[in-house]
Amino acid sequence: MAEHDEILPVDAMQRRLKEVRSLLDRQKRVESLLHRQEMPRHDLVETLVVKQHHSELTKKLDTMHPADIAYILEALPPEDRLLVWDLVRADRDGEILLEVSDAVRESLIDAMEPKELVAAVEQLDADELADLAPDLPTEVMQDVFSALDVEEREQLRSAMSYPDDSVGALMDFDMVTVREDVTLEVVLRYLRRFDELPDHTDQIFVVDREEKLRGVLSLSTLLINDGEVEVAAVMHEHPLVLHASDDAESAAQAFERYDLVSAPVIDHHDQLIGRLTVNEVMDFIREQSEEELLAQAGLREEEDIFAPIMDSVRNRWAWLAINLGTAFFASRVIGAFEGSIEKLVALAALMPIVAGIGGNSGNQTITMIVRAIALGQIAPDAARRLYRKEMGVALINGIVWGGLLGLLAAWLYDSWALGAVMSAAMTLNLLLAACIGVTVPIVLARLGRDPAVGGSVLITAVTDSGGFFIFLGLATLVLL
Amino acid sequence: MAEHDEILPVDAMQRRLKEVRSLLDRQKRVESLLHRQEMPRHDLVETLVVKQHHSELTKKLDTMHPADIAYILEALPPEDRLLVWDLVRADRDGEILLEVSDAVRESLIDAMEPKELVAAVEQLDADELADLAPDLPTEVMQDVFSALDVEEREQLRSAMSYPDDSVGALMDFDMVTVREDVTLEVVLRYLRRFDELPDHTDQIFVVDREEKLRGVLSLSTLLINDGEVEVAAVMHEHPLVLHASDDAESAAQAFERYDLVSAPVIDHHDQLIGRLTVNEVMDFIREQSEEELLAQAGLREEEDIFAPIMDSVRNRWAWLAINLGTAFFASRVIGAFEGSIEKLVALAALMPIVAGIGGNSGNQTITMIVRAIALGQIAPDAARRLYRKEMGVALINGIVWGGLLGLLAAWLYDSWALGAVMSAAMTLNLLLAACIGVTVPIVLARLGRDPAVGGSVLITAVTDSGGFFIFLGLATLVLL
């Protein structure tokens, strides 16, 4: 973050967005006004007015933080977005591309010439380049790669070699390292030669001649101790050390548990190769939780709210297809009992209630269990305890809600037998939901799959078809 | 975080949990073995063996980080949890209570004597005390309060006066402040008198005589500049400044946008009263996203996975009741068309498909819109654009999936008319879902309510009842 970038108070982003929108609107109004008159002498005026608006916008954008410009780009519809993007100073394009969402990044990159792109991303650090690389055209990446020096190429290769959700993919290479046999005074003098310290430098890494990590020296320790003290005497020898191949989620949990700002990252030779900082961890946590929320609604990825309709259809179709498949299966279960429904049409009206409560209750169970699994809190022998508990909850709910709805059904259709079937079916479907709700995430986790994905579809499929089958089957046996 | 607390590598927590579990198991096995023999001379042996296991566990716990002990307590069933809790050194109880989840905290506090509790929490900082206060018995809080000095009392009162989701509730009071007219050399000498700097000190706050914030001095700036330079010459005069009454969510977004580690907090007299640090922000983000996930499944709060059955029933009943209410309403809609179903029983089998696809598609729409609203990306005039887009997506889905399912229905029941009704009803319900999916969050947001809560129930209720009504109504008009 350059020192001159303007920092906006927390409630100012909306106002700033409004200002930009109104500048864009004014400009459009002027343009359309002038166009309507279609007089050649207006060309000059038009150019002048547009230029004035442009320069006002440009001035605003120049002082803004790249993350704030990214925010504004995301909130503008495509035509305005590209207009603003053109007004951004070319040397800031790279940092802004890093900040925008994937969907918007695509639209910006599409609008740029390869030469512009090369110029924009050339100035980025290797770890930042690695983040953008998948979205850049191959020829652009080749040009950029050949312009890098040997060390940067090595770093870029290293950063791109780690899988997406690993520490290696999130780390950067901006480290300050010292030797353990120097005094703090020497460290202070060394630091004074920097133009600025890397962002999020809360500690300096202490390495030996082979670049192996010996410990860390926090700035706080450096500042409160006497200059004559040696680094080795005050460094922390057992900090949290991450491996580049570590799972990013575990690293994030460690950052939260130990309240870290940065952590050293080593490779499989135990050599220090980078560091992970809390801002990357925070972005990772936010992205993870967004993905989870999107996945629960069956959205494959974040959508640009202004994306063309077909992009949205593509993003959403798989989920709809799966759900239609399970709904069709449930429909065939009902189809098998058409004879019973013909004889007692009340069954058709009551059956969605039985199916529905199973789905709702099963989703509650699965959400609980998935969370406990994510935190690693479920012991191998805990399954039995969980089954017992969830079955207990289901039984109580079955008795309470099944009883209530049974009474309602009996009163509505004037049949105690129908009421009893309703109660029994609801209780059985709740028990089925509890059973599946515990089993599905535990089995998925054992198979090494993410238990958060797909569990909800599966449980709804089972409780829908199961609910129809239990209710209609029981009714056929008992009532007909 | 005390310097001696052990930091575990990211993959070691599970192993540590296992070790504790196996120590507890071994101890239980020995106890039950000795009990079975029931010989008085074994009393001594038993005491010895149990003591040995206890001391082994105690030693392990003593070196562990409070957050790690909290993790282990959460993962143990109640009886083991209390056993381990008893073995924790009393002077660490306070910091561990801060780390555990609300549900587990309750169970630990219930197991403690008032005197123990007072001793445990007395050593905490005012902001930490404020976090625990709602869970502590009144007489304990009174004892603690009367033991505080004037400044701490003032801080505690201040921290407790802000609403839960405000910056004031998350801030702490551990700040280092300096004046702007001193040199960096003086600042360095001042810092050297500290035993340690507060955690997450990445910047020092520069205040005037009236405690008004003049700027911030980052440690990085302090370290790279010459000692003779004055603070005023190098301090950053426009940092992100938070008001204690600011919304925590906006503050969190600012931390993410600007990659901050700490930010000064001022009151309505513009006086510096505290600071917000990134670890609190990260915890807040994690909690928010968990709450959202739990709320989506209708869980009022996080559950202790070992909680008694009745606690779980209480946590989940409201959601089930609401869903049963809407399901009952949908059932009455079907009930109104029982005559039609009696004549054409295929309707009963097909109607859940029509209702289902509306719910799924509507939830996709609402998730997108809620996310865009949360990011403030929806302009006042964007509603029309969103309606047009979501209606377009719905229309395409209606033609594709409605067409497909219509063909299937026509083939299954050998009726082109039924197929056509199916297609039309699916398309209409998708359009209804899109319409509600855009309207509900926008209206909720305008009313100042959280658009993430309740939207999903509402949309499912509308698309269920609406789907049944559209399909059965159309069929009655066209086919019968």
Interface residues (C-beta under 8 A of the other chain):
Chain A: M1 E3 E6 I7 L8 P9 V10 D11 M13 Q14 L17 R21 H65 A67 D68 Y71 E74 A75 P77 L188 L191 R192 R193 F194 D195 E196 L197 D199 H200 T201 D202 L219 S220 L222 L223 I224 N225 D226 H236 H238 P239 L240 V241 L242 D246 D247 S250 A251 Q253 A254 F255 E256 R257 Y258 D259 V261 V278 N279 V281 M282 D283 I285 R286 S289 E290 E292 L293 L294 Q296 A297 G298 L299 E302 E303 I305 F306 I309 M310 S312 V313 R316 W317 W319 L320 A321 N323 L324 A327 F328 A330 S331 R332 I334 G335 E338 I341 E342 V345 A346 L347 A348 A349 L350 M351 P352 I353 A355 G356 I357 N360 S361 N363 Q364 I366 T367 M368 I369 R371 A372 L375 G376 Q377 I378 A379 A382 R385 L386 K389 G392 V393 I396 N397 W401 L405 L408 L412 D464
Chain B: M1 E3 E6 I7 L8 P9 V10 D11 M13 Q14 L17 R21 H65 A67 D68 Y71 E74 A75 P77 L188 L191 R192 R193 F194 D195 E196 L197 D199 H200 T201 D202 L219 S220 L222 L223 I224 N225 D226 H236 H238 P239 L240 V241 L242 D246 D247 S250 A251 Q253 A254 F255 E256 R257 Y258 D259 V261 V278 N279 V281 M282 D283 I285 R286 S289 E290 E292 L293 L294 Q296 A297 G298 L299 E302 E303 I305 F306 I309 M310 S312 V313 R316 W317 W319 L320 A321 N323 L324 A327 F328 A330 S331 R332 I334 G335 E338 I341 E342 V345 A346 L347 A348 A349 L350 M351 P352 I353 A355 G356 I357 N360 S361 N363 Q364 I366 T367 M368 I369 R371 A372 L375 G376 Q377 I378 A379 A382 R385 L386 K389 G392 V393 I396 N397 V400 W401 L405 L408 L412 D464
